């Protein structure tokens, strides 16, 4: 996936611009971090308060 394809996505999920996300050597920038929590199992199975609807 090239830089042009990333720009077409329209949403950058990382804390660095698309132009700095992938280096010239093809590796991801080690300073790039996701801006959202990516542990879906934890989100799906977290305890929640249930209320009865009248």
C-alpha positions in Angstrom: 0.0 0.0 0.0 1.6 3.3 -1.1 1.3 6.7 0.4 -1.3 7.7 -2.2 -3.5 4.9 -1.1 -3.2 6.0 2.5 -4.1 9.6 1.6 -7.3 8.4 -0.2 -8.5 6.7 3.1 -9.3 10.2 4.4 -8.8 9.2 8.1 -5.5 9.0 9.8 -5.6 6.7 12.8 -2.1 7.6 13.9 -0.5 10.5 15.7 1.8 11.3 12.8 0.9 12.6 9.3 0.6 10.0 6.5 3.8 11.4 4.9 5.8 10.4 8.1 4.0 7.1 8.7 6.1 5.0 6.4 9.8 5.7 6.0 11.8 5.6 2.7 13.0 2.1 3.8 9.4 0.8 3.8 9.2 0.4 7.6 6.6 2.0 9.8 7.6 5.0 11.9 8.4 3.6 15.4 7.0 6.9 16.9 3.6 6.3 15.3 0.9 5.4 17.8 -2.7 4.6 17.2 -5.1 7.3 18.4 -7.8 4.8 19.6 -7.9 1.7 21.7 -7.4 -1.4 19.5 -8.2 -4.1 22.1 -11.6 -5.1 20.8 -12.0 -8.1 23.1 -11.6 -5.8 26.1 -14.2 -3.4 24.7 -16.7 -6.2 23.9 -16.5 -8.0 27.2 -16.2 -5.0 29.7 -18.8 -5.0 32.5 -21.8 -2.8 31.8 -24.8 -1.6 33.8 -28.1 -2.9 32.6 -31.4 -1.2 33.4 -34.9 -2.4 32.9 -37.1 -0.4 30.6 -40.5 0.4 32.1 
